Structures are given as structure tokens and as C-alpha cells.
Amino acid sequence: MNRLFKSIITLLLIAGMVVAVVFIYKQIQQNNSRSMTTATGNKFYCPMHPTYVSDREGDCPICQMKLVPIEEDKTEHQPADSSQQSDRTTVRISPERQYLIGVKKEKTKNMQITKEIKTFGMVDYIEPNIHNVNLKFSGWVEVADC
């Protein structure tokens, strides 16, 4: 009887572990399918912290502002070198917002830039150019060429 009881408990434990593994496997599959749909869907960013990007709608964990969806650019961009992408991020501003904040674009020109700065200063002597003249006889020096 004791041996039968141990074998039943062992079978129940094995069945419970199989059910747990199947349940965990199903949960992992559901999470992967959700992440695949969000990866192809919209991404969201914080307007105050453009470096924070999330795949879910919600609030920014830094400033608690509502996250804004990232609009896909229809223009083609050439891929940059991976060495240039180390610590830079791309910030896109819509034309309407550019107009509101006063962004102006102009072609570059080759021109000379000058600026006059008025300031004050003190004129001091240069110590290596100071010479001591010692005479072996009484008198004075009218001109010293050093």
C-alpha cells in the first residue's frame, strides 16, 4: 500500500510538471506574438525626452507626460555607418511644429565673419628686456642700447 501511494504521488507530480511546462510555453508564445505585433505597429516616444522610446502607449517614466506615437517618415534615408550611431539619436519635427517654433532653413554661403570686441587691458613690461647697468666709475648713462 505504501509503495502504491508513492507511485501515485510521483505520477501526479510528473503530470503537474508537464502541465506547468505546457502552460509556461503557451505564455511565452503569447508574449512573443504580442511583441511581434507591437514591433510592426507603432512606437511611442516622450516629447520631453526623445531618447525614451516604448512600444506601448502610456506615460513617460521620467516626467509622467503622455507618450506620443512616432510617425513613420515616408522619405528615404541613407543608412549611416554604425560607428556614427554610437550616442546620437534622430529627432524628427513636423513642419507645423517647425513653423511654430520658428525654424528657418537657408543654404550655406561662403562669407567672411568679423566681430569687433571692445575691452580694457593693462600694458606691462617684459621682464627679460629689463637690464641693470652698473658702472665702475661715477657718472650717468644717457642712452643704453641693449
matplotlib code that plots the C-alpha trace (Angstrom):
import matplotlib.pyplot as plt

x = [0.0, 2.8, 4.5, 1.3, 0.8, 4.4, 3.9, 0.6, 2.1, 5.1, 2.8, 0.7, 3.9, 5.1, 1.7, 1.7, 5.2, 4.1, 1.0, 3.2, 5.7, 2.9, 1.3, 4.6, 5.3, 1.9, 2.5, 5.9, 4.3, 1.6, 4.2, 6.2, 3.2, 2.3, 5.8, 5.8, 2.6, 3.9, 7.2, 5.4, 3.0, 3.5, 6.2, 5.8, 8.3, 8.3, 8.2, 10.4, 12.8, 13.1, 15.6, 12.9, 11.1, 8.4, 6.4, 3.3, 1.1, 1.3, 3.2, 6.9, 8.6, 10.8, 8.4, 5.0, 4.0, 1.8, 3.8, 3.3, 3.3, 6.3, 5.2, 7.0, 8.9, 8.0, 11.3, 14.2, 17.2, 20.6, 21.8, 24.5, 27.7, 27.4, 30.4, 28.5, 25.4, 27.1, 25.5, 23.3, 19.6, 17.4, 14.7, 12.0, 9.9, 6.8, 6.7, 3.8, 5.8, 8.9, 6.8, 5.5, 9.0, 10.5, 12.9, 14.4, 16.4, 18.9, 21.6, 25.1, 27.2, 31.0, 31.5, 33.8, 32.6, 34.1, 33.2, 34.7, 35.2, 35.8, 37.5, 40.2, 43.6, 46.9, 50.2, 53.1, 56.8, 58.5, 60.9, 63.6, 64.1, 65.0, 68.7, 70.7, 73.7, 76.5, 79.3, 82.8, 83.1, 80.9, 78.6, 75.4, 74.3, 72.4, 71.5, 71.7, 71.4, 70.7]
y = [0.0, 2.3, 1.6, 2.2, 5.6, 6.7, 5.8, 7.7, 10.8, 10.5, 10.3, 13.3, 15.4, 14.4, 15.3, 18.6, 19.5, 18.6, 20.9, 23.7, 23.4, 23.5, 26.5, 28.4, 27.5, 28.9, 32.1, 32.6, 32.1, 34.7, 37.2, 36.6, 37.1, 40.3, 41.7, 40.8, 42.8, 45.8, 45.6, 46.0, 48.5, 52.0, 53.0, 55.9, 58.5, 61.2, 64.8, 66.0, 63.0, 61.9, 59.3, 57.3, 55.1, 52.5, 50.0, 50.7, 53.7, 55.2, 57.7, 58.6, 57.1, 60.2, 63.1, 61.4, 63.0, 61.1, 59.3, 60.4, 57.9, 58.1, 58.9, 56.9, 59.0, 58.5, 59.9, 57.6, 57.9, 56.5, 54.2, 55.7, 53.9, 52.0, 54.0, 57.2, 56.0, 55.4, 58.0, 60.0, 60.0, 61.3, 63.8, 64.5, 67.6, 68.0, 71.0, 72.6, 72.5, 73.8, 76.8, 77.3, 77.3, 79.5, 77.1, 78.7, 77.0, 78.7, 77.5, 77.9, 80.8, 81.3, 84.7, 86.5, 87.0, 89.8, 91.0, 93.9, 93.4, 96.4, 95.6, 97.1, 95.9, 96.9, 97.4, 95.7, 95.5, 92.4, 91.2, 89.7, 93.0, 94.8, 95.4, 96.6, 98.8, 99.0, 101.5, 101.2, 104.9, 107.9, 109.3, 108.5, 106.8, 108.9, 106.2, 102.4, 100.2, 96.7]
z = [0.0, 0.9, -2.4, -4.4, -2.6, -3.5, -7.2, -7.4, -5.8, -8.2, -11.2, -10.0, -9.6, -13.1, -14.5, -12.7, -14.0, -17.6, -17.2, -15.8, -18.7, -21.3, -19.5, -19.4, -23.1, -24.1, -22.1, -23.8, -27.3, -26.5, -25.3, -28.5, -30.7, -28.9, -29.2, -32.9, -33.5, -31.5, -33.3, -36.6, -35.1, -33.7, -31.3, -28.8, -27.5, -24.9, -26.3, -23.4, -23.6, -27.3, -26.3, -24.4, -26.9, -25.9, -27.9, -25.6, -25.2, -21.7, -19.6, -19.6, -16.5, -16.2, -16.4, -16.4, -19.8, -22.2, -24.8, -28.5, -31.4, -33.7, -37.3, -39.9, -42.4, -46.0, -47.3, -47.8, -45.7, -46.5, -43.7, -41.6, -40.6, -37.3, -36.0, -36.3, -34.5, -31.1, -29.0, -31.3, -31.8, -34.6, -33.7, -36.2, -36.0, -38.1, -40.5, -38.5, -35.3, -37.1, -38.2, -34.6, -33.1, -35.8, -37.5, -40.6, -43.3, -45.7, -48.0, -46.7, -48.1, -48.0, -46.4, -44.0, -40.5, -38.4, -35.0, -33.0, -29.3, -27.1, -23.8, -21.5, -20.6, -18.9, -20.6, -18.7, -19.2, -20.4, -17.7, -19.9, -21.6, -18.3, -17.9, -14.9, -15.7, -13.1, -13.7, -12.2, -12.2, -11.2, -13.9, -15.7, -18.9, -21.4, -23.9, -23.3, -26.4, -25.3]

ax = plt.figure().add_subplot(projection="3d")
ax.plot(x, y, z, "-o")
ax.set_aspect("equal")
plt.show()
